[in-house]
Amino acid sequence: MSALPTRIEKQAGRPLTPLQIFDITAVRETTLSRLLMLYISTGLLFMLLPGTFLGVWNLLAISSHRAVDSVSAAWIQAHGHAQIFGWIGTFILGIGFYSIPKLRRLNSFALSAVWSSWGLWTSGVTLRWLTSIYQWHWRTLLPLSAALELAAFAIFFRTVAGHRPQDSDKSKLDEWVLVVIAGSVGLFLTLLVNFGITLILAMRGTSPEIPADCDQRFLVLQTWGFLLPFVWGFSSKWLPVFLGLRPARRHVLMFAVLLNSAGVLIVFAGWMMAATLVLVAGLITAVYALRVLEPAARPAKVKGVHTSFPVFVRLAYIWALIAGTLGIWAASVQNPQGIWGASRHALTVGFMATMVFSIGQRVLPAFSGMRLLFSTKLMFSAAAFLTMGCLLRVSSEILAYQGLVRTAWSWLPVSAITEMTAVTLFAANLLATFVRRPPSTQTKT
């Protein structure tokens, strides 16, 4: 029998009836669901306003001047920070806090930690965006923003580290948990490097803009070192269930994480060609380990979502392979600015955003009080617009920035508007889902 009733009775300081225990557990679950919705809603706001809106504005300016340097690099970096940390990072923290079994014991510190982490993280990301755009007292506020983000993660880490498995017989962590831990280490290193960079800029820089060579390596740490392992870990956990795949080749996936980590380290050593080759080798190994491009063993579970859900998940991994291939190409040519940009966009939008659009709309409604997704048609429309916009952006960025097709400059605004439509539909669908009342507890999903 579960030890949960005993823990609840200890916290209450008296014996409880089964009905009282059920009521307390239901209240706790409702509280966690609301906190998760707060994190997800905050991430959506970062995605829409400082993230996508600023990105569209930047791209319109670049297209009109037909020159990449027509927009401040600090603005471009502010856009990227809002997307990676403000959107994806906030999602990850919210899901992580929700998923920690320790929180379901309703330790009062744990719940206050969720609020504290949200406040620090949101303040840090917001301050970073405002400082990069307006540059007001940036020598003080830029490192402060990085310190706030580090503090938020420290609270998150302390809560995670304090968790102990409820099953005393299970002393060994599952491989997917180890992969997510690797992603958490990547996030910590990313935040630590970010803090170091902001300190150096504050002491020696002339603006909050990160130098191009340093930014290139930092972006590899953010995307390959932080984001990819998180996606691989949750893919190993969820995709066999959702897509009907055979179980992941777990030891092969761990080897893929090692290759990926080695590739990131090689980037910081300055050997870009070797690094891209190792990173792509790790990615191919992960795709093989996850079986994501292999035929399904069972029908996919598409109840409550659009039936195209498995197609877009597989398409996301194809985008990741395209991103890796473009990275190898960029490392092998001179003046590869457009190719690097296309590679990053294929990875962050083609892979990461498509996975969030697909998996997010599959699991977040259920986590948020067992709600049902507001509209499966909106889910499909958002993913379709995102795919079209990403395809147009990746191709036009190569053709325009590399000087191959002059008319491709005019395609950039179209790609921006298309992707902005996609993220707006995605946000509207999730927010409408949160606003709706959850079905009765008698309803099964």
N, C-alpha and C positions, 0 to 999 in steps of 0.2 A: 504493500500500500504506500502511496506517496507520502512523503514527510511534510507536504505543504500544510495540511491542517494543523500539525504540531507547531510549525513555525508561526502560523497565523495566531494560534491560541497563545503562544509565548508573547507575541507582540501585543495582543489584546490584554494579557495578564489574567485571563480567566478561561474556563472551558466554554466552548461555543457549540451550538447545535449545527448540524449539517446545513440547515437553511441559512444560518448566520454566516457560516464560512463561505457558502455560495455567493451571498450578497456582497461580502467584502471582496471576494475575488473578482466579481463582476464590476464593482466600482473601480478596482485597480486596473483592470483591463481597459475600461472606458477611459480612465485618466491617461494611460499609456497611448491609447489610440488618438486621443486629442493632442497629446504632445507630438506624436508623429505627424499629424496633420499640420501642426504649427511649423515643424521643420520643413515639410514638403511644400507648404504654401510659401514659406520664406524663400526656399530654393527657386520656386517658380517665379517669384518677383525678381530675384537676381537674374534669372534666365531672360526674362522679358525686357526689363528696363536697362540696367547698366550693362547687361550682357548683349542680347540681340539688338536692341535699339542702337546702342553705340556702335556695334559691329556693322549694322546697315549704314549708319551715318558715315563711318570710315570708308566703307566700300564705295558709297556714292561719290565721296570726295576723290578717292583714288581714280575712279572711272572717269569723272569729269575732267581731271587734270592729266589722265593717262600716265601717271607716274606714282610709283609706290611710296616715294619719299615725300609726297604732297601732304601726308598726314603724319602728325607727331607719333613717333614710336611709343611714347608714353601712353597715348590714347589707345593704340593697338594693344599694348600690354595690359592696360586697365580693362579692356574688353575681355581679353583672355583670362585674366584673374577672376573676373566676375563669373565667367562661364565655368571654369574648372573648380574654383573654390566656392564661389557663391551658389552655383547651381548644383554641380555634382557633389562637391564636398559636403554641402548642407544635407543633401539626400543621404549620403553615406553615414553621416553622424546620426541622423534621425533614425534610419533603419537599424544602425548598430545599437543605439540606446533601446529601441523597441525590442530588439531581438535578444537582449541579454537576460537570461533567466533570473539573474540576481534582482532585476527590477521587479519581477513578479512576486518577490518576497515583500515588496513594498517597504523596503528600508527607507526611512524618511530622508536620509542623506542622499541616497541614490536619486530620488525624484528632484531634490533641490539641485543636484549636480546637473541634471538634464536642463533645467532652467538656466543655471549659471553658464553652462557651456554654450547654450543657444545665444544668450546675451553677449558673451565675449566674442563668439565667432561672428555673429551678425555685425557687431560693432567694428570688428577688425576688417572684415571684407568691405563694409560700407566706407570706412575711413580710407582704406587703400584706394578704392575707386575715386572718391572725392579728391584725395591728395594728388593722384596721378593726373586728374583732369584739371583741377584748379591751381595746384602747386602752392597752396597757401600753407606757410610754415612747414613745408614738406620735410625739411631736415629733422624735425621733431616728430611729426605725425606719421611719416613713412615707417620708421622702425617701430613706432608705437603700434601701428596697425598689425605688423608682423608679430609683435609680442602678444597682442590680444589673441591672435589666431593660435599661437603656440600654447597659450594658457588654456584656451578652450579645448585643444586636443589633449593637454595634460589631464584635464578633468575627465575627458572621455576615456583616456588610457587607464587612469586610476580606477574608474568604474569597471572597465573590462578586466583589468588585472585582478580585481578583487573577487571576480566570479570564480566559483568552483563548481565542477560538474555535479549535478544532483545525484547521478548514478555513481555510487562509490566504487562499483566494479569496473567502471570505465576510466582507466588511467591514461589511455592513449587518445590523443585528439584525432579526429577525422582529417583526411588529407585536404578536404576543401577548406577546413578551418585554418590549416597551416598556410594555405595559399592566401586566404584573406589576411592572416597575420603578416605575411610577406607584403601585401598591399598596405597594411597599417604601418609597417616599418618604412615603406616607401613614402607614405604620407608624412610621417615624422621627419624623415630626412629632407623632404621637400620643404616643410615648414622651417626646419632648422637652416637650410641653405638660404631660403627666402629671408629669414631674419638676418643672416650674415651679410647678404647682398644689400639689404636696406641700410644696415649699419655702415657699410663701406661707402655707399652712395651718400649717406648723410654726412660723413666725414670728409670725403674726397670728391664727390661728384658735383657736377654743375646743374643737374636736373634729376628728377626721379626716374629718368629713362635708364633702363638696364642696357649696357653695351651689347651690340648685336651678337658677338661671338659668345659672350657669357649667357645671353638670353637663349641662344640656340641650344646650348648644353642643358640649361635649366629646364627648357621645355621638354627635352627628352626625359629628364628625371620626373617631371610632372605627369607625362603621358605614359611612357613605357614603364617607369619605375613605380608609379603610384596607381594610375587608373587601371592599366591592363591586369595586374594581378587580382585586383578586386573583382573585375568582371569574370576572369577565369574561375575564381573561387566560387562565386555565386552561380556561374554556369554549370560547374561540376555538381552543385547541390540541386539546382532547379531544373536544368534542361532535360535530364533523363525522365523526370516526371512530366513536365509540360510538353515536351516534344516527342515523348515516347522513345527516347534513345536508349541504347544499352548503357550500362554504367560506365563512367569514365575510366580510362586507363590511369589509375591514380598515381602510380609510381612514375609513369611517363610524364604526367602533368607536373610532378615535383621537379623532374629533370628540366622541363620547359621553363619553370620559374628560375632555376639555377642559370640556365642559358640567358634568360632575360636580364637577370641581375648582373651577370658578367658583361653583357652588352652595354648596360647603362654605365658600369664602371669604366669600360673601355672608352666610351664617349668622353668622360671627364679626363681621360689620359690624352685625348686629342687625336686618337686614331679613328677618324670618322668612318672610313670605308670598312675597316675591320669590325667596327661597332655595328654598323647597319647589317652586315652579313650575319653576325651572331644574333642580333635582335630578330631578324627574319627567320633564322634557324629555330630560335625559341618559339616564335609565333607558329610556324608550321608544326612544330612538335606539340604545341598546345592544341591546335586544331585537330591533330591526329588523336591526342589523348582524350579530348572531349567528344570525339565522334560526331561533331556537329554537322559535318558535310557528308556523313554516311547515311544510308537508308535507315528509317526509323524501324524499331522492332515492334512498336505498338502504335495505335492511333494517337495523335496529339490531343491533349486536353484543351479544347478551345471554347468550352462553355463559359459564357460571360464576356468573351473577347471576340474580335473579328477572326474569321477563319484563316485569314492571311498571316496570322501571327507567326507560325513556324517559318514562313517564307522570309519575312523580314529579319528574323533572328539569324537565319543562315546568310542572308544578304549582308548583315552587319559584319560577319566574320570574313566574307569576301572583300568588303571594304578595308578591313584590317590588313589583309594580304596585299591589296592594291597599295595601301599606305606604305607598307614595308618595301615593296618593289620600287615605288617612287623614291623612297629614301636611299636605296642603293644607287639609283640613277643620279640623284642629286649629289651624292658623295663622289661620283665619278666624273663630273663635268665642272667647268669653270662657270662662275656667275650663275649659280643654280637657284637664285632667290625664289623664282616662281615655282620651281619643282619642290623645293622644301615646303613652301606654303601650301601647295596642293597635297603633299604627303601629310602634313599636320591636319589639314582640313578633312582628308579622307579618314584619318584616325579619330579625330575628336567628334566630327559630325557624322561621317559615314558609319563608323563603328560604335563609338560611345553613345552618341545621341540616339541612334537607331536602337541600340540595346535598351536604353532607358525608355524610349517610346514603347518598345515591345514588352519587356519584362516589367517595367514600372506600372503600366496600365493593367498588367496581369496580377501583380501581387499587392500593390499599394491599396486598392479598394478593400481587399480582404483584411489587410492589416489595420485599416482605419475603421474598425467596428463592423467588420463583415459586410461592408457595403458592396453594391453592384456597380460596375462601371456605367457611367451615365449614357454613353453612346458608343456602340461598336463601330458605327459608320464614321464618327469623328476620329476614332482610333485609326482606322484605315486611311482616312483622308490626311491626317497628320503625318503618318509614316510615308505615304505616297508623295506628298509635297516635299518632305524632307529628302527623300531619295532623288527626286527630280532636281531640287535645288542644289544638293551636294554634287550630283553628276555635272551640272552646268558650272558650278563654282570650280571644281577640280580641273575640268577641261579648260575653262576660260582662263584660269590663273596661269596654267602652263603656257597656253597659246599667247596670252597678252603679255605677261611679265617677261617671257623669254623672247618676245619680239617675233613670234612665228606668224601670227595672224592679227593684223591691226584691228579688225572689226570685233575681235574677242573682248576688247575693252568695254564695249557696249553690252556684252552679255553679263558682266559682273553685277550691275544693279538688278537685273532680272533674277539672278541666282539669290541675291540678298532678299528681295521681296518674297520670293518663293519660300525660302527657309524661314523668314519671319512669319509667313502665313502658317507654316507647319508648327512652329513652337507656340503660336497663339492658339491654334486648335488644340494642341496637346494640353496647354495650361487650362484652357476653358473646360476641356473634358474632365480633367482631374478636379478642378475647383467645383464644377457642377456636381461631381460625384460626392465631394465632401459636404456640400450644402444639403444634398438630399438626405432624408432620414434613412437610416439603415433598415433593412427588412427585419421582421420579427425574429426573435431568437429561435423561433420554431422553424424558420426557413433554412433549408440546407442549400449550400453553394457547392 
